[in-house]
Amino acid sequence: MRKRSVECLLGDIAFALKQGMGRSDLLPMLERLVLVAPAGSEAHRYGCLQLAELLLHSEPFRAASLARRIANECPSDRAWGIVGLGLTLMGHYRSGVKAYRKALLMAPNHVGHLHNLGHLLDVGLDRYTEAQVYLEKAHKE
C-alpha cells in the first residue's frame, strides 16, 4: 500500500479516537492498518497495540498475541502490559506476572503495571506479602 494511504488511515484513526468513536468504528480501521502497514513500521506497531487494547476483553488471546509480537520486535512496557492483562484475563496468572515484570523493567514506576501486578499476585496467586510491595508503590506514585 502506498505511504499516503497509511498516513490517511492513521489520520482517520486519530480523529476517531479524539472524537471518542466506539469499537464498531475503530475496529475496521485498525484491522485495515495492521493489514496494510509494512511489518516492522511504526504504523504497524501502533495499529497492533491499539487493536490489542481494543480486543482485550473480547479476544484476550488475540490481544496478547498481537502485543507479544510487538514486544518481542521492539520492547515496550505498553506492549508487555497488554500481554500481562490478556494472559491474566485468560487465567494464565504466572505468565501474566512475567509479562508485568518485563513491563516494569522498562517503566519501573508505571502505576498501572504496579497496580495490576500487585492485584494479580494477591488475588490470582495468593501471594499477598509480595503483592503489598507493588500495591504500596502504585499508591505512592
C-alpha positions in Angstrom: 0.0 0.0 0.0 1.2 3.5 -0.7 2.6 5.5 2.1 0.0 8.2 1.7 -2.8 5.6 2.2 -1.3 4.5 5.5 -0.9 8.2 6.6 -4.6 8.8 5.7 -5.7 5.8 7.7 -3.6 6.9 10.7 -5.3 10.3 10.4 -8.7 8.7 10.4 -7.9 6.6 13.5 -6.5 9.7 15.3 -9.7 11.5 14.5 -11.9 8.6 15.6 -10.0 8.3 18.9 -10.2 12.1 19.5 -14.0 12.1 18.9 -14.5 9.1 21.2 -15.8 6.9 18.5 -16.7 3.4 19.6 -15.3 0.0 18.9 -17.5 -0.6 15.9 -15.9 2.4 14.2 -12.3 1.8 15.3 -12.1 -1.9 14.8 -12.3 -2.0 11.0 -9.8 0.9 10.7 -7.3 -0.7 13.0 -7.7 -4.1 11.3 -7.0 -2.4 7.9 -4.0 -0.6 9.3 -2.5 -3.8 10.7 -3.1 -5.4 7.3 -1.6 -2.7 5.1 1.1 -1.0 7.1 4.6 -2.5 6.4 5.6 -5.1 9.0 8.1 -3.5 11.5 7.0 0.0 10.7 5.9 2.4 13.4 2.4 2.5 11.9 2.2 -1.3 12.1 3.3 -1.4 15.7 0.8 1.4 16.6 -2.0 -0.4 14.9 -1.2 -3.7 16.6 -1.1 -2.2 20.0 -4.3 -0.1 19.5 -6.1 -3.2 18.2 -4.8 -5.3 21.0 -6.2 -2.8 23.6 -9.5 -2.8 21.8 -9.7 -6.6 21.8 -8.5 -7.3 25.3 -11.9 -8.1 26.9 -13.5 -9.8 23.9 -10.5 -11.7 22.4 -7.7 -11.8 25.1 -5.7 -14.5 23.3 -5.6 -12.5 20.1 -4.8 -9.3 22.0 -2.0 -10.9 23.9 -0.6 -12.4 20.7 -0.6 -9.1 18.9 1.1 -7.3 21.8 3.7 -10.1 22.4 4.7 -9.9 18.7 5.3 -6.2 19.1 7.0 -6.5 22.5 9.5 -9.0 21.0 10.1 -6.9 18.0 10.5 -3.6 19.7 10.5 -3.8 23.6 7.7 -1.7 25.0 6.3 -1.5 28.5 2.8 -0.8 27.0 3.1 -4.0 24.9 4.1 -6.1 27.8 1.4 -4.6 29.9 -1.2 -5.6 27.3 0.3 -9.1 27.2 0.1 -9.3 31.0 -3.6 -8.2 31.1 -4.5 -10.6 28.3 -2.8 -13.5 30.0 -4.5 -12.6 33.3 -7.9 -12.5 31.7 -7.3 -16.0 30.3 -6.3 -17.3 33.7 -2.6 -17.6 32.9 -1.5 -15.9 36.1 2.1 -16.9 36.3 2.7 -15.9 32.7 0.9 -12.7 33.4 3.3 -11.9 36.3 6.2 -12.5 34.0 4.8 -10.1 31.4 4.2 -7.4 34.0 7.7 -7.8 35.4 9.0 -7.2 31.9 6.9 -4.1 31.6 8.2 -2.8 34.9 11.8 -3.3 33.8 11.1 -0.7 31.2 8.8 1.5 33.3 9.5 0.8 37.0 7.2 3.5 38.3 4.2 2.9 35.9 1.2 2.9 38.3 -0.9 0.7 36.1 1.7 -2.1 35.8 2.4 -1.9 39.5 -1.3 -2.0 40.4 -2.1 -4.8 38.0 0.9 -6.9 39.1 0.0 -6.3 42.8 -3.6 -7.5 42.3 -2.5 -10.4 40.2 -0.1 -11.6 42.9 -2.6 -11.1 45.6 -5.9 -12.3 44.2 -4.7 -14.6 41.4 -1.8 -16.3 43.2 -2.5 -15.6 46.9 0.9 -14.0 47.4 -0.2 -11.0 49.5 3.2 -10.2 51.1 4.8 -9.9 47.6 1.8 -8.1 46.2 1.8 -5.5 49.0 5.1 -4.1 47.8 3.7 -3.4 44.3 0.4 -2.1 45.6 2.0 0.3 48.0 4.4 1.6 45.4 1.5 2.1 43.0 -0.4 4.0 45.7 2.6 6.3 46.3 3.2 7.2 42.6 
